[in-house]
Amino acid sequence: MRKFPDHYIAENGLFFPSQDRTTADFAYTDGEAFETRIEGVIASARDRSLFSSEISAGIWDWRSACHLSPVRANILRPLQEVCRRRVLELGAGCGIITRYLGELGGSVVALEGSARRAGVTRLRTADLENVSVVCDRIEDFDAREKFDVVTMIGVLQYARLYSNCEGRAELALLRNATRQLDEDGILVIAIQNPLGLKYFAGFAEPNVGTPYYGIEGRYSPKTIVRLGLREITSLLEEAGLNNHVALLPLPDYHMPTTILSGKGALPTPLFSGKALLAQAVGRDRARPDWSVPAFSLERAWDAVYENGLATELANAWIIVASRNARTLSFLQETPHFAWHYSVERHPAYATAKCFTRQGDRITVNSEYLTGHAKPAVPITHTCENSTYLLGRLWWSQLVEILNTPGWSVRDLGAWAKRWLDALCEQAGFDQLGTFPLTTGCPGSLFDLTPMNCTETPEGRLAFFDREWEVESSLPFHYLAIRGIFGSLVNIASCAPPTPGTSLNILPLTQAILLQQGCDIRDEHLRHYLEHEFRVQNWVIKGTDGTPTEHWISAIKEARLIVRLPQQVTQAPPCVRNPPLRQFMKKILNHSRRLFGAT
């Protein structure tokens, strides 16, 4: 084991072991071509900050987003105050989280076993003098000065494959991580749950590509390993960290947009964590487009949450552990139920929302994450505190309808009518059909979608989260299409509908609105496509733009994913036939006696 910095030498901005200046045989890689491309995106960017638009523009798929998107750093945002101190990052990868930690201003040491990836991390943080990047193995590293925070984000599962630890490799890495901690320090682990709900629904084990691999416990000493919550906490206690708290990153730890606290993961009349769990399903970028779940994850989360099982069946955890209880009091006694981050937009619009209990109600405290100037585009963004609106998310009713076998356009039309009536009321209009669809509405109605609509305990529909206002009037048909299309496209899967029902979302949106007397024609769709692209450009890039063919095709080709009809699996005839079953049993018992089987 080498002492840092005594046994290391600086070379090209990196610290290497001074004895051999190498970390031989460290085999982990995302692939040479992939890492070369990541390095190229960062090297060519003049702005290498977390919110660099140059770097974000280089994202080409989900894997690259994990290395380049500011969403990745959300995993540590609830812990940002403690992360402003002395931090050791174990497994820095290509430096996306290192960049975030460095910008917080603390003293950061980033450890990465791959020289190639350590070099990319140094490239990403070259302008941050408070960040030191070390190329070495976790099991060989030991710092002279202890740390307030040690992080292992997506690291522990690789202990058996890529460390030189013998026996219980994951325990050995945890013990070394604990050794680096100050007496009152915290260890932060982010890892997927092998018993996560989506894996019960048939999604493949992420590193193996085989469904039910983790659920069946098929990990071995020569594979990656994921551990259930009890297994991890037992290991932590063996490592000397007897106190631990689990947070739930949604939809997963790779690209979390929402994080539930322990309080937020438990059912309470003050807060609906199940709505956040359900909405996160359709936002899971790790979900293959071709993979169809065995059941509705959105509906399942409802039952899981109400029975207090959200933490046990979470797809991933952020586990914060310490030697003593007082260190974790800021999490155990927190009034916060959840954090929600919106960062995939122009940096001036990046926001954090914190759901906090104040007495007998929940307040939503909002703040900007950067001090960037707002771009000169015709849309206004508001970041204000508000009171949490109790009730049932109106989109949840859509989830229920679409997951009832035999659903029809008529069913969806009845759901849409109540929202459309509430939208008309906000616009000051009479009932649908009494005014032209081209009638202009205030730009302040832009955010009044079913995703931002709650049915209150009194039975009325009320809107929340009205953060955007377009600085011009909007035709009613645009708001109607936007609200229904956006609600449908966020559904992860549905039950089989009535035969003949369109699964293409845009025609289905037209059919739903036609049920309410809104004849959406081609010119209305063209306006929607053009204006929606422009608005998205204002929000994300801070510039104007015209729709690309690729974007138009993606919208036009969007479809609902239909699950196969659920059937009870039938046993073979010999099992279903009692006399034959008894005969087969006699043969089996005879064979056991003959061959000495017990």
N, C-alpha and C positions, 0 to 999 in steps of 0.2 A: 504493500500500500504506500502511495506517494503523498507527501505533504504538499499542499498548495499554499503559497506559491514557491516554497523553497526548492522543490524537486522538479520545477518546470522552467522552461526557457521560452522566451517570446520569439516568434518567427513569423513575419508578415502579418502581424496583428493578432496571431493566435498563440496560445500557450500549449506547448507540447512537453511530454515527459523529457527531462533533460538527459536521461541516461541513453535512450535509443531514438528519441524524437519520432516515435511511431506508436500506433495502436494496431499492431498486426492482427490479421484474421478477424477483424470486426466486419461481419458479413452483411449486416442489415443495409438495404438500399431499396429505394422505390424504382430503381432502374436507371441506367446511365443516361438514356435519352431524356427521360422525365426530369431528372435532376439537372441535366444540362439546360433544359428549357427553362426551368424555374430560375436557375442562376442567371440566364440571359435576360429574363424579364426584370429581375432586380438590378442587374448590372447596368442595364440601359436606362433605368429610371433616374432622373435628377432628384426627384422627391422620393425618399425611401421611408417616409413616415408610415405609421399604421394606416392612415386614411389616404394614402397616396392614390390618386386616380390613375396614374400611370401604371402602377402595379396591379390595381384591381382590373384594369382593362386587359391585362395579360392572362386573366383566368380563362381556361378553356374547358374545364370539366370539374366534376365534384372533387376529385383528388387534388387538383391544382388549387381549388378554392381553399382547401384545408391549409395550404402553405401560403396563400396570398391574400385571402379575404380577411377584413377586420372582424368578421363574425367570429372567427376562431378565438379571438382574445376575450370574448364574452364569458368564457369559462371561468375567468378569474375576477371579473368585474365586481361581484358581490364582496370580494375580499380585498378590494383595491387599497383600502387604508393600511392594512397590515403589510401589503405588498410594496409599500413605499419605503420599507426598511431594508434590511440586508437579506437578499434572496439568492438561493441556489436553485437553478433550473436543471434537473436531471433529464437528459434526453431532449436537447433543444431543437433537433430536426433542422429545418431551414430558417428558423429564427423569427417566425411570426409572433409567437408569444414572448420571445426574448425582446422583440421590438416594443411590445406593449409594456413589459416590465421596465424597460429602460426609460420609456417616456414618462413613467410614473415618478421617476427621479431618485429611486433608491439605489443602493449598491448591488449590482447584479453580477453573478457568476453563472455563465451558461456552459454546461458540460455536454459534449456530444462525442460519441465514440467514433463516428465516421469523419475522416479528415475532409472528405468532399463536402459533406453537409455542414461541418463546423465552419468551413470556409465560406459557405453561403450565409450562414448566420452572422459571421463577422462582416460580410458585405452589407447585409441588411442593417447592421448596427454600427457601421463605421464611424458615424458622426456622433455617437454617444460615448463620451469618455467614462461614464459610470458603469459601462458594461465590459466585462472580461469574458472572452470565449476560450474555453479549454477543450482540447481534443484528448479525451482519455475515456477509459471504461469506468462505469459507476463503481464497480467493486474494487477498483484500484485507486480511487480518489479519496483523499482525506484532507480537509481544509484546516489550516492552523487556527483560524477564527471561526467561531460558530455562527449559524444563521438564524434569523427570526422566522424565515419561511423556506421550506424546501418543497419543490413541486415535482410530481411525476405524472405528467399529462400524456396518457396513452403509452406508457412505458412498461408497467408491471407485467402485462400479458406476454411480453417478449423475453422474460427473465430466463426461461428454460432454453430458449433457442440461441440467444445472442450473448449471454454472460458466460463467464468461466467458472461460475459458482457450482459447486458440486452438491448433490442432494437436493434440499429444498431451496432452489435458486431464488424464488420470489421472497422467501423469508430472509435470505442472505442480503438481498438488495434493500429490503425494508430496514434491516438492522443497520446497514451502512448509512442509509438516509437518515435514520434516527440519530446516529452518531454525529451527524453534521449539525444537528439542531442545538440551539441555545436551550437552557433549561425551560424557558417559557415559549419556545418556538412551536410552530405548527408544521405538520406534513400535509400536503394537499395532493390527493390522488384522483385522477379522472380515469375511469375504466368502464367498459361495457359490462352489462349483466348477462351472463349466459342464460338466465331465466327471465329475460326481459319479455314483455308481452308480445312484441312483434315476432320473437323467435318461436313462441307457441303458435303464432299464426302462420308459420312456415317459412319465414325469411331465413336465408342462409347465414351460417356463422361467417362473420365478415372476413376473417383471414383464411378460412378453409374452403368456403363456398359450398358447404353442405348443410341442408336444413336439419334441424333438431340435433346437431352435433354437440352443442353445449348443454342442451336440455337432457340429453342422454349421458352426459358426463364422459365423453369420449376423448378428452384430453389425456395426453401421456407425457412422460418425461422428455420426449423428443418433439413435442408440439408447442405451439403457443398455449396459453392457459388463461381462462377467465374464471373468476371466482364469485360465488354468491356472497351476499352481504354478510352472512354469519361467518363464512370462511375468511373473508378479508378482515373483519374486525377481530377474529381470533388470532390471525397472523400479526396484526398490529399490536395486540396485547402481548404476544410473545416477544415482539420487538421492543417492548417497553412503553408503548403508547396506549394507555388504558382508557383514554377518553376520546370519543369520536362522534362526529355529526355527519349525516348524509344529506346532501342537497341533490335535487333532481334537475339535470340539464335537459331541456326539451328542444328538438326531438331526440338529440343525442349529444354526447360530449364533443364530437368533432366540430359541429357548426351550431351551437346553441343560440337560440333567440330568446328563450324564456328559461328562467331557473326558479324552481319551487323550493322554498325552505321546508324544514320539517313540519312547521305549522301549516304551510300551504298545501302539503301533501295529504293532510287529514281532513275528513269532512267536517264542515262547520256551517251554520246558517249565515255567517257573515260574508263568506267568500266561496266562489265556485272554481276550485282548482281543476275540476273535471272539464270545464270548458277549455282551459288552456291545454290540458292534456289531449283533448280531442282535436283541437285546431292544429296542434303540432304534428299530427299524423301525416297530413297532406304536404307538410313542409319538410319532410324527411328526405334529404337529397341522397342519402345512402340507399334509399329504397330503389331497387332496379325497376325500370319501366315495365319489364316483362314479367315481374313477379306479382302474382295475385294472392292476397292473403286468404287464409281459410275462413276467416270471419271478419266482421266489421270491427276494426280496431277502435274507431271513434266510439261506437256503442259499447264496446267492451270496457273502455276506460271509464265510462260512466259507472258501470257496476263495480269495477275494481276500486275506484275512488270512494264510492259510497260505503264500501265494506272495509275501508282503511288499509287497503293493500297496495296503494300506489308506489310506496317506497320499495316494497319487496319485488314488485313486478316492473319497476322502472327499466327503461332500455339501457340506462347508464347512470352512474353516480359521480358526484364530486364528494369525496370523503375527506373530511378535515379531522386530523388526529393530533393529540398532544399528550404530554406526560401528566398534566394536572388539569383539573376541571375548570379552574378559574380562567385559564387561557382561552377556553372555548365559550366563556359566558356571553361573549358578544354575538355568538350564533345561537346558543341554547336559550338565551333570554331575549332574543330579537323580537321586535314587534312586526318584522317584515314577513309577509306571506309569499311574495314573489317579486321577481325583477323581470322586466321585459325590455329588450334592446332592439332598436331599429337603426342599423348602421349601414345597410346596403343602399345608401342614397348619398347625395352630395354631402360632404362633411359638415356643411353648415346646418344641415337638417338632422344629423345623427342625434338620437335622443335615448335617454334611459327613463323608464317608468318603474317606480317602486310602490308596491301595494302594502300599505302599512296600517296596522290597527291603531286607532285612536279612540279609546273608550269603547262604545258599542257600535262603531262603524269602521269601515276601511276607507282610507284616503289614497288617492293615486297621485304620488308626487313625481313631477316630471322635470327633467333638466336636460340642457344641451350638453353634449360630450366634447365639443370643440368650440373654439372661439372664431371659427372661420366666418368671413363675411358672406352674407346670403347673395346668391347670384341674381342677376337682373333678368328674371323670368316672370311671366304673368301668373304667378301662383304665390299665395301667402301661407306661411306656416306658423302655427301657434303652438307654444309649449307652455301649458298651464296646469296647475294642480286642480284636482277635481275630487268629488266624492264618488266612491265605487257604487255602481248601480246594481242593486240586488235584482235577481230575477233569472229567467232562463234565456240564454242566447237564442235568438230567433233562428239562426243558422242550425242550431241543434235539432230543431223541429224538421228541417230539411233532411238532416242525417237520418232521422227516424223514418221518414217517408221513403227515402231511397233504399233503405235496408229492410223494407217490407216486401217480400216476394210478390210480384204482380203489380207493382206500382205503375201509375199511369201519368200521362200529361195532365189529366183532370185533377189528380191528387196534388201535383206540383202547382197547378194553377190556383187551387184553393189556398195553398201556403203563400204563394206570391201575392195574392189579392190583399191580404192584411197588411203586408209591407208596402205595397203600392198605395193603398189607402192612406197609410201613415205618411208616406212620401208626399202625396197630394195635399194632405193637411198642412205639412211643413211648408209647401210651396204656395199655400193659399188658394188651391184649386178645389173645384167641386169634384164629383166622382169621375172615375175614368170614363172616357167616351164622350164627355161633355166639352172637351177642348182638343185642339189639334196636337198631335204628338210632337210637332215642331215648336210648340210653345216654349218660350224661354223661361228658365228657372234661375233663381239666384245661385251664384257660384259657391255660396256657403253650404249648398246641399250636396256638394261633391262627395263627401265622406259618409253620407247617409245610406249605407249598404246594409243588407241583412247580417253581415259579419260584425257590424257596429250597432246592432239593434237587440234590445232585450225586452222580453215580455215580463212586465213587473208582476209582483204578487197580486196586484189589483186587476190584472188581465189586460192592461194597455201596452202598446208598443212604445218604447222610448229609445232615443238614440244617444250614443256616447262616443268618446274619442274623436271629436270633430276637429282634427288638427290641420286639415287642408282646406283652403278656399281658393277657387279659381277666380281670377280677377275679370271675369266676363260672364255673361249669362250662358247657361247650358240648356240645350233642348231636352225636353222631358224624355224623349226616346233614348238619348244617350245615358241618362241616369238609370233608366229602367234596364237597358241592356247590360250596363256595367254592373249593377247590383246583382242580377240573376246569374250572368255568366261568371262573375267572380265567386259567387257562392258555390256554383256547381264545380268549378275547376279546382276547388279546395277539398272536394270529396275524394278520399283515397280509393274507395271501392264501393260497389253497391250490389244489391240483390238483382236477380233477373227481373226485368220489367214485363209489362203486358206485351205480347208479341206485336211486332210492327213499330214499337216505340224507338225513336232515334236515340242513339247513344252519342252521336256527335253533338258536342255541347252548344255550338252556335245555333244550328237548326232547332235543337231542343229548347233553347232560350226563346227563339221565335215562336215556337209552338205554345210555350207557357204563356207568353204575352198575348198571343192570339186568343187564348182562352178567356182573357180579360178584355177582349175587344181592341187590343193594340196590334194593329197590322204592321209589323216591322218589315219594311221592304229593303231592297238591295241598297238604295241610297242611304237609308238609315244605318245599315251595317257598314257601308263605306265610311260614313262620318264617324261612327264609333271607332273603327280601326285607326283612322287617321288621327283623331283627336286623342285617343287613349295612348297612342305611341308618343305623341307630342308631350302629353302630361307626364308620362313615365320618364321621358328625356329631361324634362324640367326638374323632376324630383331627383333622378339618379345622377345625371351629368351636369345639370345646371345650364343646359343649352337647349335650343330648339332642334327639331329634326323631322324628317319625313320617314314613314314606315319602310322598312326593308322587306324584300320578298320573303326572306327567311322568317321574319317576325309575323308577317301576315299568314304565311303557311302554318306556322305553329299554332296560331289562334284558330284558324279554320279547321285544322286537323285534330284539335283537342277532343278527346273522347272520355266518357266515363268508363272505368274499369269494372267489368261485371264478374262477380265470383261465380263459380260453378254451382249448380243446384246442390244443396246439402243432402246427402244420403247416408243412411246407416250402412256401414260396411258389412256385407254378408259373409258369414263363415262358410268354408267349403261344405259340400253336401254331407260328407262323413261326420262333420261336427254337428250339423243340424238334425241328423237322423239318429234318434236315441239307440235303437237296436244296433245299428252299424257302429255307433260311437262306442258301445260296450264291447263289441267284437274287436275293434281296433285297440281298445284299452288292454284286453287280454293278450293280444299279440305283443304289445309294447312291454307289458310286464314279463311275458315269457322271454323276450329278447334281453331284458335287463338281467334276469336270473342267469340266462345262458352265458352272457358276456361279463357278468360280475359287476354291472353298473348298479349304483345305489339310487 
